[in-house]
Amino acid sequence: MRIAFVGVDYCGQYGVVPPPHEAVWLPFAPTLEEMYAKVGKTPAWADVCVVVLAETHPLPLDFESSACPTVAVVVDWKTWSDVLFAHAPALDFIFADQSGVDRLTPFWPGKPRTFVPVANFSRIDPPAAATPLRDRPHDVTFIGGISPAEIFADRNQALAWLVEHVDEFDVRIMSGLDSDAFAQAMCDSKIVFNHAASNIQAGVNARNFEAGACGAVTMGERDNAGATTFFGEDELVRYCEDTLPDAIRGVLSNVDASQQIADRYAEKTTAPLMPRLLDALHGVLEAEPVPRRGRTHLDLLVGLCHGFGNWGEGARRPAAALGMMVATAEEAVNACPNDPALLNAVGVCMAEIVVELARLGEGSQSARILDHPLLEPERQWRRAAALDESFAAPLYNLGRYLIKRGEDSRAIGMLTRARSRIAEHGQRAMEPPSVFFPVWCANATGLDRVLTAAYNAVRFEYPEPASARTRMAALLRWRIEEVLGDLAMRRGNQDGALRQYRAAVDAAPTMATEALRKIAGIAKDTGDRARHVEALRELTALNPLDALSRTELLDVCEPSEPGYRQLTEEIRRLRQAVPTPRMFERRPFDEL
């Protein structure tokens, strides 16, 4: 089998393909012919083309013309599903773990196939992994991300179940460790507690494999389709809220049997990924693919503009991608001059390019786009907003773009108009497909990415279109209100900021922990005890792991007030379970 890989072998798991198979990695280029030519091949050479991390990588403009089957390997398919959905028409098969197959099949019957595209990405192989379970000093350890709460709400709730049992078990919740401490913490623990960040994407993650390499018993949630399909009952210890303490007791009370579970689990997780991939690809070559269709201009723009989600703060789009964005945008505007959703996306792409060129010192190139009668971003957003007088996204995007350009007064006007459209038209304001600026290169804040991730999740959470659009409207309203609050604070208008932050909370309460933090901060500074307490109570209700808000609330409450004793007990348990002081450090506000 001859395999053409596209994308990024970011952890070296795909790098060694055993004979008699052959493989090449295709450098990024505008067309398949150019990509193959860069490695001395033609498109006819390959038996199959595999896109690694298809949800975070751009594709050539003619990818759907591939003569061989095309396969996407996806990991973070929920967070970056905008790109995956844009690429999907050009793909024959989509490899994901069982949770991904379950969620993606309704959209593309026949394309998703079960394959766990995860391995020991960190390449952990510590000597301490040989330590027997009975000699390990700690009972249960969780290591992973828990912030921001908007992203990790499901995981944090599961960790709250674990915290309830700190008096019976030695429990540690750890985050932000360097690589050596990370591995050592798993090798020091009999059990590694694992829980997906989101119930939507409840699958196999890198921690499953890292824990296996460290020789620990691994616990996974019982309703995790990805993990329970890949791991057998005698390999992974399953739990739910009600069974968690009994599951832990079972592991700790019979260490010899638990050692056998850990050994079987380690054998599976330390096996290389490539043999599994080759087996899956042989199945693809024997199957009848679902017919492809051409991607639309909107698909191409989304795939080019948004396909860099996992590349880190220092990432830059390849020069070829910038050229493809400009060429595709110009073609789209000429072909569909009256499509508001497409013009909105063109505006986002061009604004991203303008910012990126300026950062690269290519001011003259940036100026050419700003002077281009078809591509100038503000022109596109204004035209999109005029073509559909209920469409909110173009006005929001123009407001965010004006903030980036230092034109706060004009930005306030655009954001206010976007809010008015949502208030007047409701779900109709979100009917056209929407993409949001800034994407990446315009110094997007963390909350900008939270908005995109939450917006992408709607397609999985709300299958009924009206409900989905209602949720989308609430999400955009939340972000508009918080941005307006930040702009009010810039102008020293605390009362105005408080109104906007409260409106953000009212629009989407579960998304607004940052707005509540800002309300609490202003109230504390101004001595408004009632508002301070109210915001802190809301924060503690939203995040069961928020020890800092609980401590701050305890400081401003009287011992006689309701809930004081419960608050004291919650703080005690959290501080007992979280041994790393940095997890209790307050990160700076996420502001414009």
ZABA-353216 format. One line per field, with one value per residue (C-alpha): residue number from 1; residue in one letter; x, y, z. Coordinates in steps of 0.001 Angstrom, whole numbers, plus 524288, in hexadecimal, padded with zeros to 5 digits. Layout:
<pts>
n = NUM	...
res = A	...
xx = X	...
yy = Y	...
zz = Z	...
</pts>
This chain:
<pts>
n = 1	2	3	4	5	6	7	8	9	10	11	12	13	14	15	16	17	18	19	20	21	22	23	24	25	26	27	28	29	30	31	32	33	34	35	36	37	38	39	40	41	42	43	44	45	46	47	48	49	50	51	52	53	54	55	56	57	58	59	60	61	62	63	64	65	66	67	68	69	70	71	72	73	74	75	76	77	78	79	80	81	82	83	84	85	86	87	88	89	90	91	92	93	94	95	96	97	98	99	100	101	102	103	104	105	106	107	108	109	110	111	112	113	114	115	116	117	118	119	120	121	122	123	124	125	126	127	128	129	130	131	132	133	134	135	136	137	138	139	140	141	142	143	144	145	146	147	148	149	150	151	152	153	154	155	156	157	158	159	160	161	162	163	164	165	166	167	168	169	170	171	172	173	174	175	176	177	178	179	180	181	182	183	184	185	186	187	188	189	190	191	192	193	194	195	196	197	198	199	200	201	202	203	204	205	206	207	208	209	210	211	212	213	214	215	216	217	218	219	220	221	222	223	224	225	226	227	228	229	230	231	232	233	234	235	236	237	238	239	240	241	242	243	244	245	246	247	248	249	250	251	252	253	254	255	256	257	258	259	260	261	262	263	264	265	266	267	268	269	270	271	272	273	274	275	276	277	278	279	280	281	282	283	284	285	286	287	288	289	290	291	292	293	294	295	296	297	298	299	300	301	302	303	304	305	306	307	308	309	310	311	312	313	314	315	316	317	318	319	320	321	322	323	324	325	326	327	328	329	330	331	332	333	334	335	336	337	338	339	340	341	342	343	344	345	346	347	348	349	350	351	352	353	354	355	356	357	358	359	360	361	362	363	364	365	366	367	368	369	370	371	372	373	374	375	376	377	378	379	380	381	382	383	384	385	386	387	388	389	390	391	392	393	394	395	396	397	398	399	400	401	402	403	404	405	406	407	408	409	410	411	412	413	414	415	416	417	418	419	420	421	422	423	424	425	426	427	428	429	430	431	432	433	434	435	436	437	438	439	440	441	442	443	444	445	446	447	448	449	450	451	452	453	454	455	456	457	458	459	460	461	462	463	464	465	466	467	468	469	470	471	472	473	474	475	476	477	478	479	480	481	482	483	484	485	486	487	488	489	490	491	492	493	494	495	496	497	498	499	500	501	502	503	504	505	506	507	508	509	510	511	512	513	514	515	516	517	518	519	520	521	522	523	524	525	526	527	528	529	530	531	532	533	534	535	536	537	538	539	540	541	542	543	544	545	546	547	548	549	550	551	552	553	554	555	556	557	558	559	560	561	562	563	564	565	566	567	568	569	570	571	572	573	574	575	576	577	578	579	580	581	582	583	584	585	586	587	588	589	590	591	592
res = M	R	I	A	F	V	G	V	D	Y	C	G	Q	Y	G	V	V	P	P	P	H	E	A	V	W	L	P	F	A	P	T	L	E	E	M	Y	A	K	V	G	K	T	P	A	W	A	D	V	C	V	V	V	L	A	E	T	H	P	L	P	L	D	F	E	S	S	A	C	P	T	V	A	V	V	V	D	W	K	T	W	S	D	V	L	F	A	H	A	P	A	L	D	F	I	F	A	D	Q	S	G	V	D	R	L	T	P	F	W	P	G	K	P	R	T	F	V	P	V	A	N	F	S	R	I	D	P	P	A	A	A	T	P	L	R	D	R	P	H	D	V	T	F	I	G	G	I	S	P	A	E	I	F	A	D	R	N	Q	A	L	A	W	L	V	E	H	V	D	E	F	D	V	R	I	M	S	G	L	D	S	D	A	F	A	Q	A	M	C	D	S	K	I	V	F	N	H	A	A	S	N	I	Q	A	G	V	N	A	R	N	F	E	A	G	A	C	G	A	V	T	M	G	E	R	D	N	A	G	A	T	T	F	F	G	E	D	E	L	V	R	Y	C	E	D	T	L	P	D	A	I	R	G	V	L	S	N	V	D	A	S	Q	Q	I	A	D	R	Y	A	E	K	T	T	A	P	L	M	P	R	L	L	D	A	L	H	G	V	L	E	A	E	P	V	P	R	R	G	R	T	H	L	D	L	L	V	G	L	C	H	G	F	G	N	W	G	E	G	A	R	R	P	A	A	A	L	G	M	M	V	A	T	A	E	E	A	V	N	A	C	P	N	D	P	A	L	L	N	A	V	G	V	C	M	A	E	I	V	V	E	L	A	R	L	G	E	G	S	Q	S	A	R	I	L	D	H	P	L	L	E	P	E	R	Q	W	R	R	A	A	A	L	D	E	S	F	A	A	P	L	Y	N	L	G	R	Y	L	I	K	R	G	E	D	S	R	A	I	G	M	L	T	R	A	R	S	R	I	A	E	H	G	Q	R	A	M	E	P	P	S	V	F	F	P	V	W	C	A	N	A	T	G	L	D	R	V	L	T	A	A	Y	N	A	V	R	F	E	Y	P	E	P	A	S	A	R	T	R	M	A	A	L	L	R	W	R	I	E	E	V	L	G	D	L	A	M	R	R	G	N	Q	D	G	A	L	R	Q	Y	R	A	A	V	D	A	A	P	T	M	A	T	E	A	L	R	K	I	A	G	I	A	K	D	T	G	D	R	A	R	H	V	E	A	L	R	E	L	T	A	L	N	P	L	D	A	L	S	R	T	E	L	L	D	V	C	E	P	S	E	P	G	Y	R	Q	L	T	E	E	I	R	R	L	R	Q	A	V	P	T	P	R	M	F	E	R	R	P	F	D	E	L
xx = 80000	80504	80093	80102	80029	7FB35	7FB54	80473	80B27	80BF5	80FC1	816FA	80C91	80AE0	81905	81D62	815A5	81AEE	81E0E	818CD	8105E	81553	811EB	814E0	810ED	80BAE	80F9B	8048A	80183	7F599	7F34C	7F55D	7FE16	80734	8073F	80B2E	81500	81C4D	81FB7	82232	8153B	8087B	7FABB	7FA1D	804CD	7FC79	7F303	7ED3E	7EEB8	7EE15	7EBC7	7F0FE	7E99D	7E03E	7D8A4	7E43C	7EB47	7E85C	7E6BE	7E9FE	7DF2E	7DD4D	7DE32	7D12A	7D754	7E073	7E145	7E307	7DA7D	7DBBF	7DBC0	7DAFC	7E0B7	7DA4B	7DC93	7D6C1	7CB26	7C19E	7C9D6	7CDF1	7C216	7C069	7CC7D	7C8CC	7BB4D	7C17D	7CABA	7C0CF	7BBAC	7C976	7CB7F	7C7D5	7C9BA	7CB4F	7D2DA	7CEDD	7CD01	7BF77	7BA73	7BE03	7B7C8	7AB3E	7AAA1	7AF30	7A7CA	79A9E	7A0FA	7A83C	7A2E7	7AD39	7B904	7BCE0	7C464	7C8B0	7D739	7DE0A	7E7AA	7EEC3	7FB1E	8059B	80779	81020	818F0	81919	8217C	8259A	82D91	82405	81955	81EBF	81B06	8108D	8035A	804BD	81119	80B27	80876	7FC1A	7EEA5	7E84A	7EE01	7E806	7F0FD	7EBA4	7E4DC	7D9D0	7D976	7D27F	7C673	7BE1E	7C601	7C83C	7BB18	7B824	7C5A8	7C53D	7B85B	7BE29	7C9F7	7C08B	7BB85	7C97E	7CBE9	7C06B	7C87C	7D548	7D384	7D2FB	7DD0E	7E9B8	7E4F8	7ED27	7E852	7F3D6	7F5C0	8008B	80B70	817F7	81A88	822CF	81966	80E10	81379	817F8	80A6D	8045F	80EF6	80CB7	7FE49	7F720	7EBC5	7EB86	7DE08	7DA2A	7CE3E	7CB6B	7CAED	7BD68	7B244	7B090	7BE1B	7BF5E	7CA1F	7D7D2	7E1C7	7F079	7EF99	7EA7E	7F734	8003C	7FA54	7FC72	80AB5	80C13	80657	7FAA5	7ECE9	7E4D3	7D6E1	7CDA7	7BF7F	7B5D0	7AE65	7BABA	7B80A	7C5D7	7CCB9	7C33D	7C399	7D26C	7D586	7CFF5	7C976	7D5F2	7DE6F	7D77A	7D0A8	7C397	7BC18	7B091	7ACF9	7A63B	7B057	7BCC1	7C02C	7BD81	7C5E3	7D13F	7CF8B	7CF90	7DCB8	7E30F	7DDD5	7E32A	7F01A	7F46C	7E867	7E9C5	7F7DC	7F328	7E95C	7F422	7FD23	7F2DA	7EFB3	7FE1C	8000B	7F53C	7F91B	8079A	8053C	808C8	7FE40	802EA	7FE74	7F0D3	7F0D3	7F54B	7EA78	7E07F	7E5CD	7E511	7D6AC	7D534	7DB58	7D1A3	7C5C9	7BCFE	7BEB6	7B370	7B314	7BA0C	7B49A	7BBB1	7BE0C	7B779	7BEC6	7BA81	7C012	7CD11	7CE02	7CAAF	7D45E	7DF3E	7DC66	7D909	7E193	7EC61	7E5EF	7F036	7FC71	7FFC2	80177	80D65	80667	80613	7FE71	80700	8091B	80203	7F602	7F599	7F5F3	7EB5A	7E2CA	7E3EA	7E190	7D5E5	7D001	7D109	7CB04	7C018	7BC80	7BC01	7B404	7AA80	7AA03	79CE2	79F5C	7A015	7A5CF	7B090	7B39F	7B466	7BE64	7C608	7C6C3	7CC24	7D663	7DAF3	7DB89	7E3E1	7ED0F	7EE25	7F21F	7FB75	8023F	80402	80A2C	81344	81797	81091	80971	808E0	8022A	7F8AA	7F5B6	7F2CC	7E817	7E27C	7E215	7DC5E	7CE68	7C9BC	7D127	7D224	7CC73	7C3A3	7BD68	7BA3F	7B404	7AC07	7A716	7A3C7	79C54	794EF	79141	78B30	78601	7844D	79213	799DE	7A73E	7AC5D	7A9DD	7B036	7BC07	7BD3A	7BCA0	7C77E	7CF9A	7CE06	7D2A4	7DEC3	7E0D8	7DF4B	7D220	7CA95	7BFA8	7BBF0	7BD5B	7B356	7A9B6	7AB61	7AA92	79E5F	7980C	79BA7	79563	7892B	787DB	78872	77E7E	77544	776AF	77AD6	77EA2	77CB3	788C3	790D0	78AAE	795CB	7A226	7AB13	7B9A2	7BF8D	7CB2C	7D54E	7D92A	7E766	7F10D	7E9E8	7ED82	7E096	7DDF6	7DAFA	7CC98	7CC97	7D0C2	7C6CD	7BC4D	7C0AD	7C1C2	7B44E	7AE7F	7B443	7AEA0	7A0C8	79F73	7A156	79962	78D6A	78975	77CBA	77FFD	777AD	77D77	78B22	78971	783AC	78FC9	798AD	791CD	793CC	7A242	7A495	79C8F	7A50E	7B184	7AC4B	7A846	7B554	7BCFC	7B492	7B759	7C5FD	7C4C4	7BD3C	7C802	7D214	7CAC0	7C9EE	7BB37	7B9AE	7AAE3	7A9B7	7B30F	7AB36	79ECF	7A56F	7ABBE	79ECD	7984D	7A2D4	79F8C	79109	7933D	79B0C	79D37	7A5C4	7AEFA	7B09E	7BA09	7C36F	7B8AF	7B52B	7C36A	7C391	7B6F5	7BCA3	7C924	7C1FF	7B8DA	7C442	7CB60	7BF45	7BB30	7AE58	7AD70	7A030	7A45B	7B19C	7AB40	7A13B	7ABB6	7B416	7A883	7A5B7	7B3F4	7B48E	7A7DD	7AD42	7BA84	7BB9A	7CA85	7CB51	7D20F	7D625	7C84A	7C41C	7CF0C	7CBBA	7BD60	7C0C0	7C89D	7BD02	7B29E	7AF46	7B011	7A19F	79DA4	79775	7A12D	7AD18	7B00D	7AE23	7B71E	7C1A1	7C0AD	7C163	7CDB7	7D3FD	7D194	7D672	7E2FD	7E53B	7E32F	7EB1C	7F966	7FEF0	7FDD0	7FDFF	7F09B	7EB57	7F1B0	7E804	7EACD	7E953	7DC45	7D9E3	7D7CF	7D90B
yy = 80000	80D8C	817F9	826A0	82DB6	83BAB	843E1	84344	837A1	83FDF	834E8	82BAE	8211B	8204A	821B5	81380	80B68	7FD74	7F6D6	7F29F	7FEAD	80BD0	8195F	827AB	83432	83E40	84C6B	85630	85C54	861CB	85577	846E2	846D8	850B9	8496D	83C88	84341	84893	83A96	835D5	82ED2	83058	82E8E	82150	81C27	81AF7	81023	81864	82658	82818	8358A	8356C	83F17	8428D	84B42	85460	8542A	85AE0	8530A	8563E	85C63	85053	845DC	83FE0	83C51	83263	82601	81D94	81C87	827D2	82539	82F14	82BEA	8349E	83698	843B2	8428D	849C9	855BF	857CF	851FC	85E10	859D3	84B7C	84E99	8575D	84C77	84162	841FB	83F19	83392	82565	82095	826D6	81F4F	82243	81AA5	81530	821A9	82909	81ECC	81F70	82E49	83016	8251A	82C50	836EC	82DE5	81FF9	81671	81F6C	81E4A	8121D	80DD6	80FAC	81503	81F0B	820E2	81ADD	81E5A	82BB4	8308B	824B6	8225F	816D2	8199B	81005	81224	80B9B	7FE8F	801C4	7F7E5	7FD7D	7F91F	80171	80DF0	8182E	81E9A	818F7	82128	82BD4	8346B	83C47	84543	851D0	85745	8656E	86CD4	86794	86A0D	85FD5	85603	8567C	847F2	843E3	84D06	8473C	83990	83E3D	843C4	835E3	831C3	83CE4	8384F	82C59	832BB	82E5A	82018	82014	8271F	82F98	838F8	84244	847E7	85107	858D0	84F08	84E53	841A4	83B25	83E72	83A64	82CBA	82B4A	82EC4	823AC	81A2D	81E03	81A9E	80DBC	81393	81E05	82415	82807	82F6B	83598	84463	843E1	83A2A	83D17	83808	82D2C	82559	8201D	82AB6	82B7D	829A6	81BD4	8182E	81FEA	8199F	80C43	80F63	812E9	805F8	80B3B	805FC	80F35	81315	81801	81C27	81131	81895	81C08	81528	816F4	81154	80650	80199	8019E	7FC4F	7EFBA	7EDED	7E78F	7F314	7FFBD	801F9	8087F	811B1	81ADB	8244B	819ED	80F2C	8175D	814A1	80605	8058C	80BD6	802D4	7F71A	7FAF5	7FE15	7F24E	7E81D	7ED42	7E07B	7DFE4	7EE6E	7EC4F	7E2C4	7ECE2	7F710	7ED98	7EA27	7F87C	7FBFA	7F172	7F73E	8057C	8037F	7FC82	80516	80C41	808E9	7FA8F	7FEC5	80963	80016	7F676	80178	80629	7F875	7F8BC	805A4	8005A	7F527	7FDEC	8054E	813C1	81D38	825EA	832E4	8400C	84CBA	8561C	86352	87039	87154	863D2	8678E	87463	86E3A	86331	86CC7	8771E	86EB2	862D0	86634	86408	85B81	86201	86AA7	87929	879EA	873C1	87A5A	8763F	871B8	87C1D	8734E	87363	88241	88281	87824	87FF9	88C20	884CF	87D42	8897F	890FD	885C2	88476	892DA	892C7	8863D	888FD	897B9	89712	88BEE	89237	8863B	88541	893CD	892F7	887FD	88FA7	89AF7	89219	88C2C	89948	89F59	89406	895C8	8A46E	8A22C	8972F	89EA6	8AA42	8A169	89C00	8A9A9	8A904	8B5E2	8B899	8AB9A	8AE66	8BBD3	8B5B4	8AD6C	8B90C	8C099	8B53F	8B8CE	8AAB8	8A5A0	8B08B	8AA66	8B57B	8B618	8A79A	8A81F	8B436	8AE16	8A14D	8A8C2	8B08F	8A481	89DEE	8A7DE	89D98	897CA	89B24	8951B	89F29	8AA6F	8A32D	8A014	8AE21	8B2AD	8A95A	8AD90	8BBE7	8B907	8B2E8	8BF5E	8C7EC	8CD9B	8CAB9	8D49D	8CF18	8C15A	8C433	8C894	8BC17	8B315	8BA11	8B848	8A9CA	8A86B	8AF56	8A5B4	89A41	8A08F	8A3AC	89775	88CED	88025	88641	88E8D	88213	87B27	87DA8	875BE	87E5F	87F50	888D9	8920A	89176	88392	8826F	88C06	897F4	8950E	88ED4	88E0F	88145	884D2	88679	87849	87459	87A9E	87301	8662D	867E5	86BEB	85FD8	8571B	85BBE	852DD	84718	84C0E	85137	84905	850B0	85CD1	8669A	8629B	862FD	870CF	8754B	87045	876A3	883A0	88276	87F95	88B30	893F6	88FB3	89322	8A034	8A455	8A0A4	8A7C5	8B3D8	8B297	8B253	8BE6E	8C56B	8C217	8C7A7	8D47C	8D40D	8D1A9	8C796	8C8B3	8C65A	8BAE8	8B4CD	8B595	8AF3B	8A463	8A159	8A0E9	8973F	88E88	88F67	88BC0	87F42	87C98	87097	87804	88408	8809E	88B0F	89558	89170	892BA	8A073	8A3EC	89EC6	8A68D	8B365	8B120	8AE5A	8BAB0	8C319	8BD06	8B7A3	8ABF3	8A6FA	8A68F	8A0CA	895B4	8932D	891BF	888E4	88021	87ECB	87B9D	87102	86B1F	86A87	864AE	85A9A	85B97	86A61	86AEA	87928	87E3A	875E9	87B76	88956	886DE	88161	88DA2	896A5	88E3B	88D52	8801C	88129	8823D	8767F	86DCD	872AD	86569	85E60	86827	865C0	8572D	8587C	860BD	8570D	84BB0	8532D	85758	84972	84428	84E65	84DDF	8572D	86556	86ADB	864E6	86EAF	87A47	883BE	8857D	8934B	8979B	893C7	8A150	8A7D6
zz = 80000	7FC4E	805DF	803A4	810AE	811A2	81DEF	82995	82FE3	83C05	84545	83C42	83CE3	82E2F	82A40	828AF	81EF4	81E37	8113B	807F1	809B7	804DC	809B8	806FA	80DCD	8044C	806D2	80695	7F94E	7F21F	7E9FA	7EB2D	7DF2D	7E597	7F282	7EC2C	7E33D	7EF1F	7F2FB	7E52B	7E394	7DC28	7E1C3	7DAF4	7E40B	7F051	7F3F7	7FED6	803C2	8128D	8187E	82674	82F17	82432	82D7D	82F57	82254	81544	808D8	7FAAD	7F2B7	7EA39	7F4C0	7F0B5	7E38C	7EA01	7E1E2	7EE01	7FA2D	803B8	81251	81D57	82AA7	834E5	8436E	847B5	83E94	8476D	84A64	83C32	8358C	82D01	82560	8254D	81FE2	8158A	8113A	81219	8040B	7FF24	8085C	8061C	81409	8217E	82BDA	839DA	8464E	848FC	84F3D	842DB	83A1B	84211	8412F	83327	82C51	82C2A	823E6	81A74	81ACB	8163D	81799	8260E	829FA	83770	839A1	845A8	84013	84CF6	8526E	85C53	8560E	8610F	85F2C	86DBF	871BB	87FBB	887D4	89300	88AEE	88FA9	89DBE	8A1FE	8A5BB	8B3D4	8B539	8AFC8	8BA40	8B4D1	8B248	8A78B	89EF4	8947E	88B98	8811E	87D6A	885A8	8811E	87B55	88218	875EB	86E7F	87974	88066	87EBC	88345	88EFA	8934E	892E9	89AA1	8A4BB	8A6B3	8A956	8B2E2	8BB29	8BEFD	8C318	8D124	8CD1C	8C221	8BF53	8B3FD	8ABCC	8A13C	899D3	88E47	887D5	88AA3	882CB	87B6C	885FA	890FE	88846	88639	89441	89963	8919B	895CB	8A40A	8A354	8A386	89BD4	8914D	890C9	88303	87E64	87132	870CE	86AB0	86AB1	85C35	858F0	862ED	85CC0	85E1F	860FE	86272	87132	86F20	86867	87137	87D42	87723	87466	882CC	88737	88EAF	88F7F	88739	88A34	87FA9	87FCC	87D4B	872BC	86AF7	85E14	85904	864EB	867DC	859B8	858B9	86648	86BC4	878F8	87DEC	87980	87D0F	88A19	88743	8902A	89103	89BE9	8A415	8A249	8A35B	8B1AB	8B039	8A3EE	8AB2B	8B6D4	8ADB8	8A7FF	8B511	8BC7A	8B300	8AE22	8A7D7	89F0F	89C5F	8983F	88DE9	88904	88838	88103	876D8	87502	87386	8694A	860E5	8629F	8601E	85341	84785	8401A	8325F	831C8	835D5	82B82	820CE	82445	8238A	8166D	8109C	81437	80D1E	800AE	800AB	802F0	7F9BB	7FD03	7FE84	7F266	7F411	7F090	7EE0B	7F930	7F87E	7F8FF	8072E	80A1E	80401	80B71	81887	81657	812F1	81D21	828EB	826C5	83042	83D4F	843DA	83F0B	84A9F	84CAA	843EA	8385B	82B30	81F56	8141B	809BF	8001C	808F2	8090B	7FA48	7F980	802CB	7FA5C	7ED9F	7F322	7F920	7EC51	7E4CC	7EEE2	7EE99	7DFC6	7DF39	7EA62	7ECBA	7F3BB	7FD65	80AFB	811C6	807A4	80827	816FB	815C3	80B89	8151C	81FC9	816C2	8119F	81F2F	823DC	81855	81A91	828AD	8256A	81A87	8238D	82DD7	8237C	81FA9	812AA	8142E	805A6	80303	80E02	8084B	7FB0F	80114	8085F	7FB8D	7F3D0	7EFBB	7F103	7FCC8	806EE	81369	817DB	80A69	80AEB	81859	8153A	808AF	80FAD	81A25	80FD9	807EA	813D2	81D85	82824	82721	8336A	830E6	826F6	83050	83B96	83323	82E99	83CBC	840CB	8350A	83874	84657	8409F	838B4	844CB	840C6	84D33	84B13	83DDE	8435A	84DF8	843A0	83BAB	8475C	84C1F	83EC9	83EF4	84C56	84779	83C48	845AB	84E9D	8434D	83AFC	844B5	83E2F	830B5	83367	83375	827D2	81E1D	820F0	8292C	82B53	834F5	83555	83B06	837B8	83B78	835F7	83B15	8492F	84C98	85B28	861D7	86209	85342	85252	85C90	85407	84808	84F82	85599	84884	8420E	84CAF	849ED	83E04	846F5	8527D	84B5B	83F83	83DBC	83582	83CEC	84A01	8444E	83F2E	84C1E	8530F	848FB	84B0E	859C1	857FD	84F15	857FA	86381	85C52	85768	86518	86B18	8607D	862A7	8712A	86E8F	86602	870CA	87A6B	87110	871E4	880AE	88090	88B51	88C18	87D90	87E5E	8895B	8812D	87594	87D86	8841A	876B1	87275	87E0D	87B14	86CC9	86F49	87DD3	87C3F	8731C	87B86	88677	8819B	88196	88F7A	8938B	88DFA	89516	8A1CA	89FAF	89D3B	8A8BA	8B1BF	8AD53	8AF46	8BC38	8B6EB	8BFF5	8BB45	8AD0B	8B0C8	8B865	8ADAC	8A33A	8ABB9	8AECC	8A047	89D82	8A7D8	8A2BC	894E0	89846	8A33A	8A2D5	8A451	8B193	8AFD3	8AE3F	8B9CE	8C220	8BE0C	8C107	8CE60	8D160	8CEFC	8D59B	8E3EF	8EAE1	8EDD9	8DF93	8D8BC	8D1CA	8D956	8DF44	8D249	8CB96	8D5CE	8D3AA	8C4C6	8C5CE	8CF2B	8C5FA	8BA1F	8C0C8	8C541	8B771	8B017	8B456	8AA13	8AEC3	8A0EC	89E86	8A84F	8A1B2	89B90	88D2B	8879D	8824A	87425	86E81	8614F
</pts>
